[in-house]
Amino acid sequence: MTNNWHDRMHDWHKSTYTHWEENACVEVGALPGMVGVRDTKQGAIPAETRPILVFPAESFNAFLDHLAR
């Protein structure tokens, strides 16, 4: 198994809160029990070195619940 988050994460999609006109896009990816977040403005950086924030799914869901309040 690879340790590269880019190879392991799948189903990347842009946030529904993306500001298209400002190019302020955040993508979210999945791995069982984990969630990855990356910035689309860094698309010029090679995929294998592009930063990804990785969170336990439970923590990410708690974060989203807090934002929804």
C-alpha positions in Angstrom: 0.0 0.0 0.0 1.3 3.4 -0.9 1.7 6.2 1.7 0.8 8.9 -0.9 -2.5 10.5 0.0 -3.0 11.5 -3.6 -3.0 7.8 -4.6 -5.2 6.7 -1.7 -7.9 9.4 -1.7 -10.8 9.1 -4.2 -14.0 10.8 -5.2 -12.5 14.3 -5.1 -15.1 16.9 -5.6 -15.4 20.7 -5.2 -17.1 22.2 -2.3 -20.6 23.6 -2.8 -19.4 26.7 -1.2 -16.8 27.3 -3.9 -16.5 30.9 -5.1 -16.0 30.3 -8.8 -15.4 34.0 -9.7 -12.6 34.3 -7.1 -11.0 30.9 -8.0 -11.4 30.0 -4.3 -12.0 26.3 -4.6 -11.7 23.6 -2.0 -11.8 20.0 -3.0 -12.8 17.2 -0.6 -11.7 13.5 -1.1 -12.5 10.3 0.7 -10.9 7.2 2.1 -12.7 4.9 4.5 -12.7 6.7 7.8 -10.7 9.7 6.5 -11.4 12.9 4.6 -8.9 14.9 2.6 -9.1 18.6 1.8 -7.0 20.4 -0.8 -6.9 23.8 -2.5 -7.5 23.8 -6.3 -5.4 27.0 -6.7 -2.3 24.8 -6.1 -3.1 22.8 -9.3 0.3 23.9 -10.8 2.1 21.9 -8.1 2.7 18.3 -9.1 -0.1 16.1 -7.7 2.3 13.9 -5.7 3.6 16.9 -3.7 0.5 19.0 -3.5 -0.5 19.6 0.2 -3.6 17.7 1.5 -5.1 18.2 5.0 -6.3 14.8 6.2 -8.8 14.4 9.0 -10.6 11.5 10.6 -14.1 11.4 9.1 -15.7 11.8 12.5 -13.8 15.0 13.2 -14.6 16.4 9.7 -18.3 15.6 10.2 -18.3 17.4 13.6 -16.7 20.4 11.9 -19.4 20.5 9.2 -22.1 20.1 11.9 -20.6 23.1 13.7 -20.6 25.2 10.5 -24.3 24.3 9.9 -25.4 25.9 13.2 
